[in-house]
Amino acid sequence: MSAPKNMGVVITTYNAPEWLEKVLLGYETQTAKQFRVIIADDGSGPETQAVIDRFKARGKLTIDHVWHPDNGFQKCVILNKAIAETPCDYLIFTDGDCIPEPKFVEIHQQMATPGVFLSGGYIKLTLSVSQGITEEDIAKGRAFERHWLMQRGQPANSKLWKLVKTPWLKSLLNRLTPAGATWNGMNSSTWTDALKAVNGFNEDMQYGGLDRELGERLCNYGLKPRQVRYSVSCLHLDHPRSYDTPETWEKNYAIRREVRKTGRSWTPNGIVK
């Protein structure tokens, strides 16, 4: 594998058209222009379709809408469908509630390395700050300024250091952070061939660690995780999660324990059944 030729951004969504609109505005303002937007839609209704149609009509983005009927939480299923159908050789994974910073795609493209997956960062916004971000705030880049966010009520904590602009400081913080380089669904990327080599996402997984499980199998396959959470980040918009239950977390933990114990990279319930 050499440098990526066809970049794709896989955005998961489910009935959150207001958030998806802000996210797509973020991709319209990217410094990189040659990439596809692949919306992995876990059964959203007509309001989401209307947002996607509107952005297609604007003509600034190349958008693929991968959809299946609503059958409960089936994120891994729709993600595998997106991976199987895409022509892209390199994929960034994020969510429909994560607004990318202006150089989000450019940085992933620049840092893409054979045999590596990238583990980027995100900043969880409060609900009021999430709701208050406008199209102009995104287009002009001020939503990614630490002081601007704090003025609007975002807590002034260390999380905002992910928005520093100085390249050497970003690199230093990547090296100093105690956080492990794990696959997180809000901001991670790797090669499509590697994803297919481990058979994609494990469709037995429900909400709670499903992204980490994929990362653990990628590591078992031989990929090295690289911590870039200060180099490339996104703004995570707040919302409730009705599908977050102790039972699904325990089921998922058991699957992840088995993956670590056996060292396997392939999941039988993935892209290929």
C-alpha positions as a Markdown table, in Angstrom:
| # | Residue | x | y | z |
|---|---|---|---|---|
| 1 | Met | 0.0 | 0.0 | 0.0 |
| 2 | Ser | 1.2 | 3.5 | -0.9 |
| 3 | Ala | -0.4 | 6.9 | -0.4 |
| 4 | Pro | -4.2 | 6.9 | -0.5 |
| 5 | Lys | -5.7 | 7.4 | -4.0 |
| 6 | Asn | -9.4 | 7.6 | -3.1 |
| 7 | Met | -10.3 | 8.9 | 0.3 |
| 8 | Gly | -13.7 | 8.3 | 1.8 |
| 9 | Val | -15.3 | 9.6 | 5.0 |
| 10 | Val | -17.8 | 7.1 | 6.5 |
| 11 | Ile | -20.4 | 9.0 | 8.6 |
| 12 | Thr | -22.9 | 7.0 | 10.7 |
| 13 | Thr | -26.3 | 8.5 | 11.4 |
| 14 | Tyr | -29.7 | 7.7 | 12.7 |
| 15 | Asn | -32.6 | 10.1 | 12.8 |
| 16 | Ala | -30.5 | 13.2 | 13.8 |
| 17 | Pro | -31.0 | 15.5 | 10.8 |
| 18 | Glu | -30.2 | 18.7 | 12.6 |
| 19 | Trp | -26.8 | 17.3 | 13.7 |
| 20 | Leu | -26.1 | 15.7 | 10.3 |
| 21 | Glu | -26.7 | 19.1 | 8.6 |
| 22 | Lys | -24.0 | 20.7 | 10.8 |
| 23 | Val | -21.6 | 17.9 | 10.1 |
| 24 | Leu | -22.1 | 18.0 | 6.4 |
| 25 | Leu | -21.5 | 21.8 | 6.5 |
| 26 | Gly | -18.1 | 20.9 | 8.1 |
| 27 | Tyr | -17.2 | 18.7 | 5.2 |
| 28 | Glu | -18.2 | 21.4 | 2.7 |
| 29 | Thr | -15.5 | 23.6 | 4.2 |
| 30 | Gln | -12.7 | 21.1 | 4.2 |
| 31 | Thr | -9.3 | 22.2 | 2.8 |
| 32 | Ala | -9.1 | 18.9 | 1.0 |
| 33 | Lys | -11.5 | 18.6 | -1.8 |
| 34 | Gln | -10.9 | 15.1 | -3.4 |
| 35 | Phe | -12.9 | 12.8 | -1.1 |
| 36 | Arg | -16.2 | 11.0 | -0.9 |
| 37 | Val | -18.8 | 11.3 | 1.9 |
| 38 | Ile | -20.3 | 7.9 | 2.6 |
| 39 | Ile | -23.4 | 8.2 | 4.9 |
| 40 | Ala | -23.9 | 4.9 | 6.7 |
| 41 | Asp | -27.6 | 5.3 | 7.7 |
| 42 | Asp | -29.0 | 2.9 | 10.2 |
| 43 | Gly | -32.6 | 3.3 | 9.1 |
| 44 | Ser | -33.3 | 7.0 | 9.3 |
| 45 | Gly | -36.6 | 8.5 | 8.0 |
| 46 | Pro | -37.5 | 11.2 | 5.4 |
| 47 | Glu | -36.1 | 14.1 | 7.4 |
| 48 | Thr | -32.6 | 12.7 | 7.1 |
| 49 | Gln | -33.2 | 11.9 | 3.4 |
| 50 | Ala | -34.2 | 15.5 | 2.8 |
| 51 | Val | -31.0 | 16.8 | 4.4 |
| 52 | Ile | -28.9 | 14.5 | 2.2 |
| 53 | Asp | -30.8 | 15.4 | -0.9 |
| 54 | Arg | -30.3 | 19.1 | -0.2 |
| 55 | Phe | -26.5 | 18.7 | 0.2 |
| 56 | Lys | -26.3 | 16.6 | -3.0 |
| 57 | Ala | -28.1 | 19.4 | -4.8 |
| 58 | Arg | -25.6 | 22.0 | -3.5 |
| 59 | Gly | -23.0 | 20.1 | -5.4 |
| 60 | Lys | -20.0 | 20.7 | -3.1 |
| 61 | Leu | -19.7 | 17.1 | -1.9 |
| 62 | Thr | -19.7 | 13.7 | -3.5 |
| 63 | Ile | -22.2 | 11.8 | -1.3 |
| 64 | Asp | -23.0 | 8.1 | -1.2 |
| 65 | His | -26.1 | 7.3 | 0.9 |
| 66 | Val | -25.9 | 3.7 | 2.2 |
| 67 | Trp | -29.2 | 2.8 | 3.9 |
| 68 | His | -31.1 | -0.1 | 5.3 |
| 69 | Pro | -34.6 | -0.3 | 7.1 |
| 70 | Asp | -34.8 | 0.5 | 10.8 |
| 71 | Asn | -34.4 | -2.8 | 12.7 |
| 72 | Gly | -33.1 | -1.5 | 16.0 |
| 73 | Phe | -29.4 | -0.7 | 16.7 |
| 74 | Gln | -27.6 | -2.2 | 13.6 |
| 75 | Lys | -24.6 | 0.2 | 13.3 |
| 76 | Cys | -22.1 | -2.6 | 12.6 |
| 77 | Val | -24.4 | -4.0 | 9.8 |
| 78 | Ile | -24.6 | -0.7 | 7.9 |
| 79 | Leu | -20.9 | 0.1 | 8.4 |
| 80 | Asn | -20.1 | -3.3 | 6.8 |
| 81 | Lys | -22.4 | -2.5 | 3.9 |
| 82 | Ala | -20.6 | 0.8 | 3.4 |
| 83 | Ile | -17.1 | -0.9 | 3.5 |
| 84 | Ala | -18.2 | -3.6 | 1.1 |
| 85 | Glu | -19.6 | -1.1 | -1.5 |
| 86 | Thr | -17.1 | 1.7 | -1.4 |
| 87 | Pro | -14.6 | 2.3 | -4.2 |
| 88 | Cys | -12.3 | 4.1 | -1.8 |
| 89 | Asp | -8.9 | 2.6 | -0.8 |
| 90 | Tyr | -8.7 | 4.6 | 2.5 |
| 91 | Leu | -11.5 | 5.3 | 4.9 |
| 92 | Ile | -12.0 | 7.8 | 7.8 |
| 93 | Phe | -14.7 | 6.8 | 10.2 |
| 94 | Thr | -16.8 | 9.3 | 12.2 |
| 95 | Asp | -20.3 | 10.0 | 13.3 |
| 96 | Gly | -23.2 | 12.2 | 12.2 |
| 97 | Asp | -22.9 | 14.2 | 15.4 |
| 98 | Cys | -19.2 | 15.1 | 14.9 |
| 99 | Ile | -18.3 | 18.4 | 13.1 |
| 100 | Pro | -14.8 | 18.1 | 11.5 |
| 101 | Glu | -12.2 | 20.8 | 11.8 |
| 102 | Pro | -11.3 | 22.4 | 8.5 |
| 103 | Lys | -8.2 | 20.3 | 7.9 |
| 104 | Phe | -9.8 | 17.0 | 9.2 |
| 105 | Val | -9.6 | 15.1 | 5.9 |
| 106 | Glu | -6.3 | 16.7 | 4.8 |
| 107 | Ile | -4.5 | 15.7 | 8.0 |
| 108 | His | -5.8 | 12.1 | 7.8 |
| 109 | Gln | -4.6 | 11.9 | 4.3 |
| 110 | Gln | -1.2 | 13.4 | 5.1 |
| 111 | Met | -0.7 | 11.0 | 8.1 |
| 112 | Ala | -2.0 | 7.8 | 6.4 |
| 113 | Thr | 0.8 | 5.2 | 6.7 |
| 114 | Pro | 0.9 | 1.6 | 5.5 |
| 115 | Gly | 0.4 | -0.9 | 8.3 |
| 116 | Val | -1.1 | 1.8 | 10.6 |
| 117 | Phe | -4.5 | 3.0 | 11.8 |
| 118 | Leu | -4.9 | 6.5 | 13.1 |
| 119 | Ser | -6.7 | 7.3 | 16.4 |
| 120 | Gly | -7.9 | 10.9 | 16.3 |
| 121 | Gly | -9.5 | 13.1 | 18.9 |
| 122 | Tyr | -12.8 | 14.7 | 19.7 |
| 123 | Ile | -14.2 | 17.3 | 22.1 |
| 124 | Lys | -17.6 | 16.7 | 23.7 |
| 125 | Leu | -19.7 | 19.9 | 23.6 |
| 126 | Thr | -22.5 | 20.7 | 26.0 |
| 127 | Leu | -26.0 | 20.6 | 24.6 |
| 128 | Ser | -26.4 | 24.4 | 24.7 |
| 129 | Val | -23.1 | 25.0 | 22.8 |
| 130 | Ser | -24.1 | 22.2 | 20.3 |
| 131 | Gln | -27.4 | 23.8 | 19.6 |
| 132 | Gly | -25.9 | 27.3 | 19.3 |
| 133 | Ile | -23.4 | 26.5 | 16.5 |
| 134 | Thr | -24.5 | 28.1 | 13.2 |
| 135 | Glu | -23.6 | 27.5 | 9.6 |
| 136 | Glu | -21.6 | 30.7 | 9.6 |
| 137 | Asp | -19.7 | 29.6 | 12.8 |
| 138 | Ile | -18.7 | 26.4 | 10.9 |
| 139 | Ala | -17.9 | 28.1 | 7.6 |
| 140 | Lys | -15.7 | 30.8 | 9.2 |
| 141 | Gly | -14.0 | 28.3 | 11.5 |
| 142 | Arg | -14.7 | 30.1 | 14.7 |
| 143 | Ala | -16.5 | 27.0 | 16.2 |
| 144 | Phe | -13.0 | 25.4 | 16.4 |
| 145 | Glu | -11.5 | 28.3 | 18.5 |
| 146 | Arg | -11.0 | 27.5 | 22.2 |
| 147 | His | -11.9 | 31.0 | 23.4 |
| 148 | Trp | -15.0 | 31.2 | 21.2 |
| 149 | Leu | -16.3 | 27.9 | 22.7 |
| 150 | Met | -15.6 | 29.0 | 26.2 |
| 151 | Gln | -17.4 | 32.3 | 25.7 |
| 152 | Arg | -20.5 | 30.3 | 24.8 |
| 153 | Gly | -20.4 | 28.2 | 27.9 |
| 154 | Gln | -18.1 | 25.3 | 27.0 |
| 155 | Pro | -16.1 | 24.3 | 30.2 |
| 156 | Ala | -12.5 | 25.5 | 30.2 |
| 157 | Asn | -10.7 | 22.2 | 30.6 |
| 158 | Ser | -7.8 | 20.2 | 29.2 |
| 159 | Lys | -10.0 | 18.7 | 26.5 |
| 160 | Leu | -9.8 | 22.0 | 24.6 |
| 161 | Trp | -6.1 | 21.6 | 24.1 |
| 162 | Lys | -7.1 | 19.4 | 21.1 |
| 163 | Leu | -7.8 | 22.6 | 19.3 |
| 164 | Val | -4.3 | 24.1 | 19.6 |
| 165 | Lys | -2.9 | 25.4 | 16.2 |
| 166 | Thr | 0.8 | 25.0 | 16.7 |
| 167 | Pro | 2.1 | 21.9 | 14.9 |
| 168 | Trp | 5.1 | 21.2 | 17.2 |
| 169 | Leu | 2.8 | 21.5 | 20.3 |
| 170 | Lys | 0.3 | 19.1 | 18.7 |
| 171 | Ser | 3.1 | 16.5 | 18.2 |
| 172 | Leu | 4.4 | 17.0 | 21.7 |
| 173 | Leu | 0.9 | 16.5 | 23.2 |
| 174 | Asn | 0.4 | 13.3 | 21.1 |
| 175 | Arg | 3.6 | 11.9 | 22.6 |
| 176 | Leu | 2.8 | 13.0 | 26.2 |
| 177 | Thr | -0.9 | 11.9 | 26.4 |
| 178 | Pro | -1.5 | 8.9 | 28.6 |
| 179 | Ala | -4.5 | 7.9 | 26.5 |
| 180 | Gly | -4.0 | 4.8 | 24.4 |
| 181 | Ala | -4.3 | 4.8 | 20.6 |
| 182 | Thr | -7.5 | 2.9 | 20.2 |
| 183 | Trp | -10.0 | 2.8 | 17.4 |
| 184 | Asn | -12.8 | 5.2 | 18.1 |
| 185 | Gly | -15.8 | 5.6 | 15.9 |
| 186 | Met | -15.8 | 9.4 | 16.0 |
| 187 | Asn | -12.4 | 9.8 | 14.5 |
| 188 | Ser | -10.2 | 7.0 | 13.2 |
| 189 | Ser | -8.9 | 5.9 | 9.8 |
| 190 | Thr | -7.2 | 3.1 | 8.0 |
| 191 | Trp | -6.9 | 1.2 | 4.7 |
| 192 | Thr | -10.0 | -0.5 | 3.2 |
| 193 | Asp | -8.0 | -3.6 | 2.4 |
| 194 | Ala | -7.1 | -4.0 | 6.1 |
| 195 | Leu | -10.7 | -3.6 | 7.2 |
| 196 | Lys | -11.8 | -6.3 | 4.7 |
| 197 | Ala | -8.9 | -8.5 | 5.9 |
| 198 | Val | -10.4 | -8.7 | 9.4 |
| 199 | Asn | -14.0 | -9.0 | 7.9 |
| 200 | Gly | -15.0 | -5.5 | 9.1 |
| 201 | Phe | -17.1 | -4.9 | 12.1 |
| 202 | Asn | -18.4 | -7.7 | 14.3 |
| 203 | Glu | -22.2 | -7.6 | 13.9 |
| 204 | Asp | -22.7 | -9.4 | 17.2 |
| 205 | Met | -21.6 | -6.1 | 18.9 |
| 206 | Gln | -24.2 | -3.6 | 20.1 |
| 207 | Tyr | -23.6 | -0.1 | 21.5 |
| 208 | Gly | -20.6 | 0.0 | 23.8 |
| 209 | Gly | -17.1 | -0.7 | 22.7 |
| 210 | Leu | -17.9 | -1.9 | 19.2 |
| 211 | Asp | -15.3 | 0.4 | 17.7 |
| 212 | Arg | -12.6 | -0.7 | 20.2 |
| 213 | Glu | -13.3 | -4.4 | 19.3 |
| 214 | Leu | -12.5 | -3.6 | 15.6 |
| 215 | Gly | -9.3 | -1.9 | 16.7 |
| 216 | Glu | -8.2 | -4.8 | 18.8 |
| 217 | Arg | -8.7 | -7.2 | 15.8 |
| 218 | Leu | -6.8 | -4.8 | 13.5 |
| 219 | Cys | -3.9 | -4.9 | 16.0 |
| 220 | Asn | -4.1 | -8.7 | 16.1 |
| 221 | Tyr | -3.9 | -8.6 | 12.3 |
| 222 | Gly | -0.7 | -6.6 | 12.5 |
| 223 | Leu | -1.6 | -3.0 | 12.2 |
| 224 | Lys | 0.0 | -0.5 | 14.6 |
| 225 | Pro | -2.3 | 2.1 | 16.2 |
| 226 | Arg | -1.0 | 5.7 | 16.1 |
| 227 | Gln | -2.1 | 8.4 | 18.5 |
| 228 | Val | -3.0 | 11.6 | 16.7 |
| 229 | Arg | -5.7 | 13.0 | 18.9 |
| 230 | Tyr | -4.1 | 16.4 | 19.1 |
| 231 | Ser | -3.3 | 16.5 | 15.4 |
| 232 | Val | -6.8 | 16.0 | 14.1 |
| 233 | Ser | -10.0 | 16.5 | 16.0 |
| 234 | Cys | -13.8 | 17.1 | 15.7 |
| 235 | Leu | -16.6 | 18.6 | 17.8 |
| 236 | His | -18.9 | 16.0 | 19.3 |
| 237 | Leu | -22.5 | 17.4 | 19.5 |
| 238 | Asp | -24.5 | 16.3 | 22.6 |
| 239 | His | -27.6 | 14.1 | 22.5 |
| 240 | Pro | -29.3 | 11.3 | 24.6 |
| 241 | Arg | -28.5 | 7.6 | 24.0 |
| 242 | Ser | -31.5 | 5.4 | 24.7 |
| 243 | Tyr | -29.6 | 2.4 | 23.4 |
| 244 | Asp | -26.9 | 2.6 | 26.1 |
| 245 | Thr | -27.7 | -0.3 | 28.5 |
| 246 | Pro | -25.5 | -2.3 | 31.0 |
| 247 | Glu | -26.6 | -5.5 | 29.3 |
| 248 | Thr | -25.1 | -4.5 | 25.9 |
| 249 | Trp | -21.9 | -3.3 | 27.5 |
| 250 | Glu | -21.4 | -6.6 | 29.4 |
| 251 | Lys | -22.1 | -8.6 | 26.2 |
| 252 | Asn | -19.6 | -6.5 | 24.3 |
| 253 | Tyr | -17.0 | -6.8 | 27.0 |
| 254 | Ala | -17.2 | -10.6 | 26.9 |
| 255 | Ile | -16.6 | -10.5 | 23.1 |
| 256 | Arg | -13.6 | -8.2 | 23.5 |
| 257 | Arg | -12.1 | -10.4 | 26.2 |
| 258 | Glu | -12.4 | -13.4 | 23.9 |
| 259 | Val | -10.7 | -11.4 | 21.1 |
| 260 | Arg | -7.8 | -10.4 | 23.4 |
| 261 | Lys | -7.5 | -14.0 | 24.8 |
| 262 | Thr | -7.4 | -15.7 | 21.4 |
| 263 | Gly | -5.6 | -13.0 | 19.4 |
| 264 | Arg | -7.9 | -13.6 | 16.5 |
| 265 | Ser | -8.3 | -10.9 | 13.8 |
| 266 | Trp | -11.2 | -12.3 | 11.8 |
| 267 | Thr | -14.9 | -12.1 | 12.9 |
| 268 | Pro | -17.2 | -14.7 | 11.5 |
| 269 | Asn | -20.2 | -12.3 | 11.6 |
| 270 | Gly | -18.8 | -9.5 | 9.5 |
| 271 | Ile | -18.8 | -8.4 | 5.9 |
| 272 | Val | -18.6 | -12.0 | 4.7 |
| 273 | Lys | -21.0 | -14.4 | 6.4 |
